[in-house]
Amino acid sequence: MYCLHPRVIALSVLPVVIMGVLSLGLGYFFWESALTLVRSNLDSYELVNTMVRWLERLGLSGLRLVLAPALLLFLAIPVIVISALLFVAVFMTPAMVALVAERRFPQLERKKGGSMLASLFWSLGSTALAVIALLVSIPLWLIPPLILILPPLIWGWLTYRVMSYDSLVEHASSEERRQIFKENRAALLGIGVLSGYLGAAPSLIWASGAMFVAMAPILVPVAIWIYTLVFAFSSLWFAHYTLAALEQLRKRNNALSPDPLAQEAIKSIAEELAPEASPGSAPRFGSLGGQPDSQS
């Protein structure tokens, strides 16, 4: 329901505008040269030419014209997904965490266990690891079941790393954040993986084939907006979960820690019950067998 909040809808427009302008600008300046490069590489592979000629004999005569643009757009998908995730993390997550905290956790103390700079480095480092994992796993995508498992799993791990950190950076201390990560890693990773599979929804637009190539200037911003809403939903999910976990953690720690008021009361009672003694009233013992000295 928070995804339908006017503030969230308004926030989702900014990443779309920025990424849409960047995508269309890069396409305007580099599309033809990139398309020429892809076509020259495809023509150098005899296996690809053989398959294209075989499909053309089956009636798919326009496949050669569509293949290079479709492949180029397919290669752009990881870049758009990662960019959408980072834009949501930077521009939307702090505002959405504040919205969730304002409506559900107004009494939750903000310990500010991180900074925007640390969050940026954390996100960039996690993104670099995810890109390496994607590149290494590409040969495994040729095995039919793995292409449905590995990419969403990697996207989910990246989403879990970025969104969990950003949702706690304002309210949790560094020790609390590490403890929440340790105690809830399986659940947070599960939320990230489910979000990764939700991120496959915009692929229906990419899969429209020749129509998408022809209508790319219109459909690319639409796909970016859908990616933005998916990651906004994920960010809100992480915010609700992690702030609730932080609240429970602090309640548990407060229950285990001694109450200062109770300690003060116990100390005052002990002082009242203790016998009053002065330095001169204490009995002095002699040196023989603990007998009291006759002068005492």
C-alpha positions, 0 to 999 in steps of 0.5 A: 500500500505504501507504493501507492502513496503520493510521495512514493509515486512522486519520488519514482518520477525522478529516477525515471527522468534522469535515467530516461534522459541518459539512456536516450542521450547515449542512444542518440550519440552511440547507437549506430556505432554500437550497432555496427560493432555488434553486426560485424561481430555477429557476421564473423561467427559462421555458426550465427550466420548458419542459424540465421539462414536456416531461420530465414528459410523457415520464413523469418526473413527479417531476423537478420535486421532485428537480431543486432538491435535486439542483442544490443538492447539485451546487453543493456538490461543489466546496466539499466537494472543496476542503474535503477537499483542505485538511483532508487537507493540514492534518491528514494530509499532515505525518503521512504525509510523516513516515511515508514519510520514516521508512520510506524516507528515514530518513537524509534531513536536515530543513532546514525550508525552510517553516512551517505558516503559510506552507503555509496561505497557499500552500494558500489562495492556490492554492485562490483561484486554482483557484476563479477558474479554475473560475468562469471555465471554467463556460461551457465545461463546456457543450461536452461534451468540455471538461467531462471535461477542464477540472475534473480539470485544475484540480483536478490543478493545485490538488492539485499546488500544495498537495501538492508544497509540503506534502510538501517543507516539512519536509525541503527548503530553500527553494532545494531546493524551488524547484529540484525544482519547476522540474526536475519540474514536468511530472511533478508536474502529471501526478501532480496531474491523475491524482489529479484524475481519481481524484477523479471516483470519488465522483461516482458517488455524487452521480450516483445522482439521487433516491436520493442526495437521499433518503439524503443524510445517509448518503451525504454522509459516505461521499462525503467519506470517499472524497474523503479517501482519494483525496487521502490517496493523492495526498498519499502519492504526492507524498511518495514522489516529492518526497522521492526527488527531494530525495534525488537532488538532494542526491546530485547536489549533493554529487557536484559540490561539492568534498570538504573532506577532499580539499581539506585533503589537497591543501593539506597535500601542497602545503605538504610539497612547497613549498621551505622559505624564510626571509625572510633566505634569499631572494636580493636583486636589485640595480638593474642588469639583475636581477643579484644584489647583491654583498652577498647 
